[in-house]
Amino acid sequence: MSNKEKKAIEDLLGTPEVQGIISHLNRELLERRAYVPPTCEVFNSPYTGLEDTERFRFFIDREARKQLPDIIDNRVQEVVSVDAPDASFRQNYSRPRKIGIVFSGGPAPGGHNVIAGLFDAAQKANPATKIYGFLLGPDGIIENETLEVTKELVDTYRNLGGFTMIKTGRTKIDTQKKMSLSKQTCKELGLDALVIVGGDDSNTNAAFLAQEMFRDGVQVIGVPKTIDGDIQVRDAEGNVLCAMSFGFHTAARAFAKEISNLYTDSTSDAKYWHVCKVMGRVASHLALEVALQTHAHITLIGEELANYVDKERLEKAEKEGKTDYTAYGMTLRHLSRVVCDAIARRAAVGKNYGVIVIPEGILESINEIQIFITKLNTIIAEYNATHDTDFHTDFLTLAEKLEYLRKLARRSREDKSFTIWNTRDGDLFVGIPAFFQEGLLTERDAHGNFQFSQVETDKVLLGLVKDYLNTLKEKGLYKIGIEKSYYEKVMKKGGLDPDYFGPMLFKNYGDSRYLLVEQSIISVKTLKQVLVKEGAIREDQEVPGPVEKIFKMSVPKFKTQTHFYGYDGRGSDPTQFDCIYTYNLGRTVFTLIANGATGQMAAIRNLELDFAQWEPIGIPIAPLMHLEERTGKLSLVLEKSVVDVQSIAFKVVKACREKWLGATPEPDNYRRPGPIRFTGKGEENKPITLQLNALGR
Ligand code: FBP
């Protein structure tokens, strides 16, 4: 670019018009920042208190009572208005405080509003209260890295997505050393309370920190965050206390909007199967919600596969007087058959295209894979615990990792008490494609969890699907149906009698709208053999052009495009639902702190109902904890909530499966959820899953 041109563009950039057009302060941003989420009725009161309620009960794990004695007897607390507070209440409520807040785990839309709600409530109670944001997740607590949360900062991020304000991280405060450092930070900062915004593992951490700092008087409050939607809390009787973690609605809406766009493209260009992997490490809530939002042709739900029982196998084994344990849970092979069957049925009515939704964690629902994941989690955790370095630093290449596994298999032959990896495991593992072996051996996260987002789950399944579709094709069972009127047009145009050739070519020539080429015709050669046999042509004649054309059109190509929906939705600006939900969570957090609660999780009851019926509450975390095997040993953790196959939402998806597959000549009927619209009417104001499940109560 010449100097003159450079100057001209600089001058243009300097004009107010251009500055206005390209400004990052666009209208959408300003509208979002200016939006004031409504608050639950109770927060209109100048003071809010807490009332313990005995309405909800929990099964208490003995180990939880042992490890968390000071918070195990916490009750569910309802936020109530205090209209005539006495002097001591007023004084305590309004005293200046120091509160620390941290984001933990993956970002979820709405996190900034938790801070905004807490900040606004704290400022209202006493403008001298200070809020510190710990930087980059729990590491910020361990290393005492903070940022003071000011009004200016809060105003910059109101109603905006991400955790950009203070960032996040996945470190777990899981050793005595990290615990001591965290305590030291709280002491150094003179914190009255620590707020942990995170998923199941982070709320587990919150409970342990609450116990650890109980005697120091540092309160610890959790906030249920995760797009995966797997923090849902019920009491022992099944009463819902927290229907959904925040961020789920936004992520699901963001994914659904993109996936419905793919649906439009796929049904227009009519040549691709779009394979959409959606986040959700363990639970398939996001996939279920996406199915409800879009009516995708095929949606796999992990929990359904895990609960699958092959009745035919069971009956067969029973007749032989045996028990077939492989009949429980679906195998990858079987799953690929189910998917192929659906693809072939759509193809038979001329639809060799569509949209498949696969939850990111699907492989965990497949018994054979789950066993590998659990075994490898243990092997890696044990290696890391007994060596100064770690597994992934010591074994850099796949070959080195495999060699280590071989060594373990040899050990199992020599030492019968060593059972974690035996020769059979080794043999089965060798049979897996290398990229998947590598995937199964990827580094675990700080919690020892298998990182599904790092593995091309879709590729594993697609590989099997492609292979089996080829088999079906060779057997003449995967063919594209040809519309009868089109067939007749082509034949007549070529001067041939459609009714003469029809019965020779098609197995359903008659009334069917889509004609299926005879199973035995799988190539031009076999086509010619049929025509010769039927006397339509002689051996020395070529297959007539129109007939060959129709045959070739019936031969399917399985063309796919793969997509991963995760980080994009996770970074999306929140829906109104998540904006309002999280702002009220922030207000609830302050009430819990101002009333001396600790070891509680802020929540809103009745999320599935109208806003007027939302009830801010505190849920005791300790009674929700139970023993679970993590990285080879039993640990006290908060249970993840997975899709309930008895829930109405799941049953609706199951019942609509056939309709949404659209294996009929009628046009597909999909749902356009549209983009997340922050302003204006029409935005669906809560997850469909919640709306449906609420009908069952
Ligand atoms: P959280 O449970 O921490 O909220 O994170 C959920 C999630 O978004 C999963 O859906 C996904 O598997 C994972 O985070 C990805 O993790 P990472 O950010 O470490 O790649």
Residues whose N, C-alpha, C, O or C-beta is under 5 A from the ligand:
A	BS01	FBP	S104 G105 G106 G199 K225 T226 I227 D228 M279 G280 R281 S453
